[in-house]
C-alpha cells in the first residue's frame, strides 16, 4: 500500500511539470490562442535552450495552484484501478493519459486554436505520469498469476 501512495505522490508531483513542458514545446508546433501565450509568453521560435527552462517556473506555479486537485484526482483513479484489480502497465498509462487530457482540457482550452496543443500535452503528460505511478506502485511485484513469466517444461 505504501508503494501505491508513493506512486500517486510522485506522479502528482511530476504532472504539472510535464504538462507545462509539453505545452511549451507544442505551442510553436501547432500554434495556440493568445490565452496560452499570456501564460507562456509569445513563442515565435525557440531560440535558446534557456527559454525552454520556463516550464520549471510554470510547473512550480501549477503545482502550487493545482497540486491538491491533481493529488485527489490521481488518488481517486489509483483507488479505482486498485479496486477493479487493473494493475497492468497498459491500464495505468491509458488511464493516466485520459485523466491528464481531461484535466488540461477542462483547465485551459478556451479557443478553437487550442484543439491540438492542450489535449495532446495533457494526454502525453498523463501517460508518462501513469507509467511513473505503475513503475513505483507495481513494478517488481508479483502479486498476480498473470504477472508471472511464462516458462516452458
N, C-alpha and C positions, 0 to 999 in steps of 0.2 A: 504494500500500500504506500510505503514511503517513496518508492520509485515512481509511482503514478503521480503523487503530489509534486515530486521534484520535476517530473516531465512537464506537468502543467505549468509550473512556475517558470521553467526555462523557456518553454515555447511562448508563454505570455510575455515574457521579457523581450524575447527576440522579435516578436511580431511587429511592433511599431517601427523598429529599425529596418527590418527587411521591407516592410511596406513602403516606407519613405525612400529607401534606396531604389526599389523598383519603380516607384512613381517618378522619382528624379531622373532615372535613366530612360523611362518610356515616354516622358513628355516630349523630348525632342524627336523621338521616333514617330509617334502618332499625332502629336500636337494636342493641345488641350485648351480649355476655356481660360479666360482671364482670372477666374476664381482660383484655379490651380496655380496660375502664375503669381498671384498675390501671395500665396503660401510659400512657393519655392523660388520666386524671383523669375524674371524673364530668362529663358534659356535658348537664345538663337543657336548657339553651338557650345559644346563643352570644350573650352579652350585649355583649361588647366586641370590637372588632377586634383588640386586643392579645392576646386569648385565642387567636385564630387563629394567632398567630405561634409558638405552642408547637410547631408542626410543624417549625420550624427546629431546635430542640433535639433533637427525636426523630429527624429526618433525619440530624443530625450523629452521634447515637449509632448509628443504623442504618448509616451509612457506616463508622464505626469498627469496629463488630462484624461486619457482613456485607459489607464492601467487597470483600474478596478473593474470597469465593464468588460475589458478583454479577459481578465482573470476569471470573472464569473461565467462568461460565455464559454471559455476553454474548459473550465472545471465542469460545467454542465454537459458539454459534449463528451468529455472524458468519462464522466459518470454514466452517460447513456451508452457509450461504446463498451464500457466495462460490464454494465448490467446485461446488455444484449450479447455479451461474450464475443464481440468483434475485436479481436486483438491482433489482427494481421497488419502488416505494413501498409498494404493497399487501403484498408479501411481507414487507418489513421491519416494517410496522405490525402485521400479523397475527401474525407470529412473536414480535415483542416483546410483544404483548398476551398471547399464550399463555404465554410464559416468565414474565411478571410475575404472571399469575393463578396459575400453578402454584407459583411461589416463595412468594408471600404466603399462599396456602392451606396449603402444607406448613409454613410457619413459624408461622402464627398461629391457624389455625382449630382451636378446641378444643370448641366447643359448637354446637348446632343454631341458636342465635340468631345465630351469625356467618355464616350461609349466604349472605347477600347482601353484607354490608359488605366483607369481605376479598377475595373473588374479584373483585368489581366494582372495588374500589380497585386491586387488582393488575393487572387487565386494562387499566384506563384508564391507569395509570402506565406499564405496559409498552408500550402502544400509542404513547404520547407519546415514550417513550424509543426505540422503534423508528423513529419519524419523525425524531427527533434524529439517530440513527445514520445513517439514509438520507440526510438532508439534508447531513450533513458528509461522508459517505463517497462518495456517488454523485451528488448533485445538482450539476448543471453539467457533468458529464462526459458525453461522447457516445461511449461505448465499444462500443455495440451498434447494429446497424442498426434494431432495433425502437424504439430511443430517439430516432431521427431524426424530425423533424417531417415530416408528410405535406404535400407541396406539389404543386400541380396544374401542368399544362403551360402 
